[in-house]
Each structure stands twice: as C-alpha cells, then as structure tokens.
Amino acid sequence: MEKKQVEIYRSELIDEISSSISPLEEKKVEKKMLIAAKIEDAIKAKNWKNRDLLEALGKKYPSIITIWLSGTHNFTIDTLIELEEVLGIELINTKEIINTKTIQKNKNLFFNSDNKTKV
C-alpha cells in the first residue's frame, strides 16, 4: 500500500495570526497540548473510556474530560495532582527544585506533628 503524502496548507491569514502570537503564548499552548496528550495516553494505557476517568475522579459532568483533552484548558495544580493519582502518571515535575528544609518547614506549618492532621 502506497503512503499518501501530506499536503501542507498555507494561508496568509493563518500565517498572520501565527506570527502575532508571542513566544510565551506559544509555550503555554504547547504545554497545555502536551498535558492533554499525556492524559489521553494514560487513559488509553489503562484501557479506560473518558467516563472511567470521570468516575475515578468522582466528577459529575462528562464534558469536563472533553475540555481537558482539548488541549486548551488551564488546569489547577489540584486537578493535575488528582489526575496524577488516578492515572498513575507524572504531570508536574518538581524534583529539580526540591529544597527539603523549605518543604519540611512548610509542612510543619500546615500539619500537626503526626504529619497527617491538617492544622
């Protein structure tokens, strides 16, 4: 079977819009799309449907999964952590910036000495 060549579509309007996007905005869009792709890959790896993720997270509205997978959603840290937990993936890499003294100090401010009970 012969592979079909991909046609590259050019448009002055698209070029104009693309050139008006700042590097920062471009980076934001790229990161959002990469996060969405990673979530989608994890759903597939677990042989889940979107509704399975919805149930695992205890969410009510199926449209939220579609929004997340669109690559345009601005996630909260809390949502990313919840997704990491149920999908068994890493979406936030903080290993490079860990300062254990600062973390322990902040943890002690937030938790009682048993490290389980929030203050």
N, C-alpha and C positions, 0 to 999 in steps of 0.2 A: 504494500500500500504506500502510495506516494504522499509525503508530508506536504501539507498546504503551507505556502509562505504567508507570513503575517504581513498584512498591508499596514503601512504607517499612515495614519490620517493626520493631515496638517490643517490647521485653521488659524488664521490671523487673530481671531477673537480669543481662541484658547491660548495662543502664544502670548497675547497681550495680558490676559488675566494671569497666566503663569509668571510672567516677568514682573508683575506688580506684587507678588507675594514675597514677603520678607523671608530671609533665611530662618529666622526664629519661627515664624508661622509654618514654614515648610517642615521644620524639625518637629513641631507639635503634631502636625498632620501625620507625618511618618511614624512617630511613636504611637499615636492612637491606633493607626492601622496595624502596626506590629503587635500591639497588645491584643487587639481584636482577633488577629490571625492566630496568636498563641492560644487564646481562649478557645477558638473554634477547633484548633488542632487537638487540644486536650479533651474537648467534648467528643470528638471522633475517636480518639485513642481509647476512651472509656466505653466506646460503643453506645454513647448516650444520644438522645434526642434533646432538643432545646428544653422540652418540658421536664426531662430528668434533672437538668441543671436547675431549673426553676424550683422543683420540689426539694432538691438537696439544699438549696439556699433558703427555703421557706418563703419564697416570694409568691405573690398572688397574680401578677399581671404578665402574661406571656410576652407582651410587646417589649418588655424591658430587655429580654435576651436579644431580640432583633435589633434594638437600639445599640446594645453593647457590641454586637457583631458588625454593626455598620461601619465601624472604624472612625466615627465622628464623636463618640461620647467622651465627655470629660469625667473620668472616674474619680471617686473619692478614694482616699487611702483605705478607709474601712471596707469599701466594696472590693478593692483589689485583694486585700487580706482574706476576706471571705471567699473569694474566687480561688485564691491560692490553696486554702484549706480544703475545699470540697473537690477541687480538680487535681490536687497533689502536684502543683507546679509552682514555679517562682516567677512572679511578675514584677516584684520590686527587689532590686539588688542593693542592699545596704551594707554588705560585707566589707566593702572597701573603706567605708567611713566610720566604722565602729570604733568608738572610744569607750572602753569598758568602764572606766571610772565615771564618766558622764552618765552612761546608761544606768549604772548602779545607783548613783546619786538621784537621778530622776525616778528610778524605780522605787527607791525608798520613800520618796516624796508622795508617790502615788499609791503604794501598797503598805499594809501593816507589816510587821516583822516576819509574818509567816509567808510573805510573798504571794498570798492568794487572795486576801481580802482587800478590796479597794477601800481607800480612806475616804 
